Amino acid sequence: MAASKTASRKPVVRPQPPRNYSRGIAIALLSLAILLPGLAGWAYSRNSPVRTVPGATPVANPVAKADFLPTIPNTAPAPSEAPKGMVWIPGGEYSMGAQDSPHMNEVGMQATKDSRPIHRVYVDAFWMDATDVTNDEFAQFVAATGYVTAAERKPRAVYFQGATPENLVAGSVIFTPTDQAVSLDDHFQWWSYVKGANWRHPLGPGSDLKGKGKYPVVHVAYEDANAYAQWAGKRLPTEAEWEFAARGGLSGKPFVWGDEFRPDGKWMANTYQGHFPVKGTNKAEDGYEGISAVAQYPANGYGLYDMSGNVWQWTSDWYRPDYYATLAAAGGVARNPQGPPASFDPSEPGEKKKTHRGGSFLCTDQYCSRYLVGTRGKGEVNTGTNHLGFRLVKSGAASH
């Protein structure tokens, strides 16, 4: 996949958050409103806010449950020795979409709304990175090419009408825990646009990558991931490829490893434990309060790490909530689907969004349960955050 052309972030004027809290830059609320197109899309990549907590009263599933048929993997062996850091994904036919949430509460059901109906898909075999792209790997790319990420570039005034010069500063978006419990219907309360935040400084100017070479690179916009892919001779996966790989040969399971969130009490992914999004309440029972280095939890059936939790991952597909319905209506088996021809998110129809997959260290059944395999996220293409990374694929020999 060729690298996309550099695209400047467009102005989107949004209502100010209800309370005044530090954004880390001058006239912070104005900057956040101007410099965060698509915020509603990637803040946990939820479809709409709901208020609930673990143990909430179950609600009826608004979408009829569909049966998952067995996965039928291709049997052809890998055509060559594995490229460094990649594993062979055999491809084949499988049921794509999200299983009912094990929690069966409103949060869980919201997570599956745009992941229905269940439909049959076929993908050719391919190679996939065993882990997310790391800081060390991204640093090699930058050293070789001199590439500057979107978060490191000063926004241009021509694209931000009404912004004063002091607000046109390079930076990115960081999760900022609140001091007390808040309503979960306003994500501006726990996300901040921070001057100087970028892949080199993931938590802002006072942070660095010391000891974090094996952590996933974050604060990468879609164009940044594409540029790296072109340099590496790889490409971003389609949604269909990503989900086939994440399932690891299983069919209809809610998690990439099986039926239980913690089989035999074992943590299988980096997620959020605590009262979201309140500062100091994340118990870090899984071993990490923030993101972790890659491959700290068991691999799935295909040898892939962190296909659930830790950081979201870009895919190449444009986002539409009705795309699965379109595929299902066509009947038969969708072969190597590439996503819809254009993006459309009813909550922000003017924004161009790509699909995210996998969830992040901030996912919780209180607000986001998209650590569930098959569920979908979405993000504006020019926006990076400290919980969004990527991994790449290479096409294999065509399968039949």
N, C-alpha and C positions, 0 to 999 in steps of 0.2 A: 504494500500500500504506500503510495507516494505521500510525502509530507504535505499537509495542507498549507495554504498560504497564510502568512501571518495576518491575523485578524485583530483589530483593536476592539476593546470592550465598548459596547454601546451604552448610551445613557438610558436608564430606566428610572423614572421618578416614583418613589414608593412612599407610603405613609411613614411617619416617624414612629419609632417604638414608643410605648406609653411612659417609659421612665428614662431618666437621664443617667446613663452610666458610661464609663470611659471607653472610648474606641481607640485610644492610643494615637490619634492624630487630631489636628486642629479642626474645630467645628465638626466633631466626629459623627454626629447623627446625619448631617447633610452628606458627608462623604459616604457613609454606609448606604444611604438611599441612592446615591448616584453611581457608586462603584460596584454595586452588587446586583447586576442583572441575574435573574434566575434564582435568587436566594430561596424563594419558596419551593423551587424544584429540587434542590440538592440537600436542603436541610433535612437530613435523614431520608430524603427522597420519598417522602410520604405523599399520598394523594390528598389527604385532608386531615386537619388536626382532630384528635379525639382525646378525651380525658378519661384515663382509666389507670388502674394499678393492678399488680399481680393479684390473682385471686378474685378478679372482678366477676360479676355474674355472667355466665355464658350468654351469648346472643345467637339468634338463628343465623345460619350461613346465608347471606343474600344471593349466593350463586350456587346453583345446583351442583352437587358433587359429581365429578366425572371419574370414570375408571381409568387407571393407569394400566397399560398393557406392558408386557415384558420388553426390556431393552434387547435388541438384536444386534450385537456388535459385529463388525466385519472381522473376518478371520485371517486376512492377509497379514503377514508379519511386517515389521518395519522394513522399509526398503534399504536402509543404510544404518550405519552407526549413529547413535543419537548425537545431535549437535550439543555442544557444551551447555549444561544447565537445563536441557529440555528433556521431556519425556514423550513417548509415543502414545497418541490417542487414536484408537483404531477406527473411530467413526462407526456409523451404523444408523439404525432406526430406533427411535425412542419416543416416549410420551413427554411432551414439553409443557411446562406449566407448573403451578404451585399446588401442592397438597393442602388440605384443610389444616389450619393452624392447630397444633396440639393444645394451645391455650384456650382456643375457642372463645376468646373475648373479642371486644371490638377492635383492639389494636391488631390482633392476629388476622382478623377477617379483612380489615382495611388493607393489610399487606398483600393480600391475594387478589384484590379486585381487578387489577390490570394484568393479572397473570392467568386469566381464564379466557375462553374455555381451554381445557386440556386438548391438545391436538398432536397428531403424529408428524414427526420431522425426521428427515434423513440428512446426515452430514458426512462428507468425505473424511478420510483419515487425515491427521495433521500432527505436527509437533507443537508442544506447548511448554512455555517456561514452567519449571517446577515451582518457582516462587515468584512473587512480585519483583519487579525491577528494584534493585537496592540503590542506596545512596552511592556506594562505591561504583556500581555499574554506570549510574547516571553521571557521576563525576568523570569517568573515562570518556564518555561521549562529549561532555562540555570541554574537556581538555583537548580533545581531538578536533573539535569543530568551532569552538568559541561561541557556542550557542547561548543565547540569553533567553530565559523563560519569560512568559507573559507577566508573571508576578514581579520580575526584576525590571520591567520597563515602565517608565513614567507614562501614565495615560496622556493621550493627546487631547488638547482642549477642543479641537474640532469635533471630536466624538462625544464630548461631555458639555453640551451647551448649559450654561448657568453655573458651572463649577468655577470657583475662584482658584487662582494659582496655588495657594497654600493647600488646597484639597486635592490637587492633581499630583499625587505621590504614589510611587510604586509600593505595592504591598499585597497582602493576601488575607484570607479569611481563617480565623482560628476559633475553635471552641473555647468559650469562656464561661466556666461554671458560675451560677448565680449564688448570691449570699444567703438566699432563703428560698423556700418553696415558691414556685410561680405557676401560674396557669400555663398549660402546655399548648395554648392556641396562638402563641406569638413567639416564633423562633428567633426574632431579633434580640430577644432577651439573653440568649446564650451564645450568640455568634458575633464576633467583632472583626471589623476590617482593621488590620494592624499594619502600620507603616513599617516597611523593612522586613516583613514576613515573606519568606520564599523557601525554596527547597534547601538552601544553605542554612537558613535560620527558621526552622519549622515552627518554633513557638515565639517568634519575634526577634528583634535585633539582639537581645541578650542571650539568645540560644545559639548553639552550633551543632556540628555533626560529630564532635569528639566522642568516640566509642559507639557511634551509631552507623558505621559503614554498612552493616548488614541489615539495617532497618529499611523498610520500603521507602522509596522516595515519595514525597508528597508535595502539595502545592504545584501540581502539574495540570495545566489546562489541556484540552484535547489536542490542540496544535502542538504542544510540547511532547506529548506522548507519541504523536504521529511523526514528529521530527526524529525522535530517538529511534522509532521503528524503522524509518528509512535508512538511517545510519547503520543500524544493526542488521539490515537485510531481512527484516521480519515485518509483521503487521499486527494490528489489533484484532482480536477475535470478534466474530459475529456473536450475537446473543445466543444463537442456536449452538454454535461451537462451544461457547463458554459453558452453557448449561449441560451439554452432553459430557464435557470433561469434568465438571463439578460433581455430577452424579456418580462418577467412578464405576459405572456398570450397574448401579442399582436403579430400581424403578419405583417411583411413587413414594419415596421416603421423604420425610420433612426436613431431614438434615443430610449433609453430604456424607456423613458417616453411618446413618441408619435412622432408627425410630426414636431413640431417647436423647434428650439434650445433654445429659451427663450419664453415659452408660457406666454402671458400677461406680458412680460418684466421681468419674474422671472428667476434668475440663477438656473440651475438644476444640475450643476456639476462644479468641480474645474478644469478649463482649463486656457489657457494663453491668456491674452489680452495685446497687445502691439506689438512693432516691434521686432520680434524674430530674433536673440537671444541677443539683445543689452541690456546692463546693464542700469537699471533705467527707462526702457520704459514699463515694465509690470505694467499696471494701476491697477491691482488687483481689478477690478470692481466686481468680484464675491466674494470678501471678503478676498482673500488669494493670496499672492505673491508666496509662495511655497506650500508644501503640507499642508493639514489641518488635524485636528482630524477627525476620522471616523464619519459618520452619521451627517454631517453638512448640507446635502441637502436632499430633499424628497426621500423616498424609492420608489422602483418600485412596480409593481402590486403584486409581491410575498413577499414584505416586505424586500427586499435586498437594502442595501445602497452602494453607490459609485461603481456601476457597469459601470460607465463611468467617466473618469477623475480621478484625485488625484494621484493614483499610478497604474502602470501596475500590472497584476496578472499572476503568473505562472499557466499553465495547465500541465497535464500529457502527452499530445500528442507530438510526434516528429513533427517537421515542414517540410513540403514539399509544394511548391506552387501549385503543380498539384494534390494534394490529393482530392480536391472536384471533379475534373474531373474524377478521378478514381472511386469515389463513384457513380457519376451520370452515368457513362458508364455501371456500373453493373446493373442499372435499379432498379425499385421498391423502397422500403423504407429501408434505412440503419438502422439496429437495434443495438443500443448501440455501435456505432463505437468507436474504441479505438485509432484511429490515424494510420498513416503508420508504418510499421515495423522498419523503420530507418529514420534518418534525411537526407535531402538533400536541400541545398540552393545554387542555381546556382551562386550567387555572392560570396560565400565562401564555395565551395564544401567540403573542408576538416574539417569544423567545425560541431560539434554536437549541434544542436539547438532544444529547445522546444518552443512551441507556447506560446506567451503572449496574454492576452486579456484585453480590457477595456480602453486603453489609459492612459494618466497621466495629471498632472497639466501643463505640457509643450506642450500639444497638441494644435495646432492652425491651422486654414485653410491656413496659410502662408507656413506651412511645414509639419505638420502631422495632419490629420483629423481622427485619429483612435479612437476618442470618439464616432464615428458612430458604432452602434451595428451591429455585424456581421463581422466587419473588424478584421484582424488578425495581431498580432505582432510576433516577433521571437527573441530568445536570446540564446547565447552560455551558456551551462549549468553551467559552472564554474564562470560565471560573474554576479555580483550583482551591483546595482547602487542606487542612492538616489531617483529614481522614480519607483522602482520595489518592490512589496510586494507579498502577496498571501492570499488566503482564502481557506478553506477546506470543504469537504463534507463527509457524511456518507451514505452508501447505505441503502435504505429503503426496505420494502417488495416488492418482484417482482410484477410488474404490467402486465396486459394483455390487 
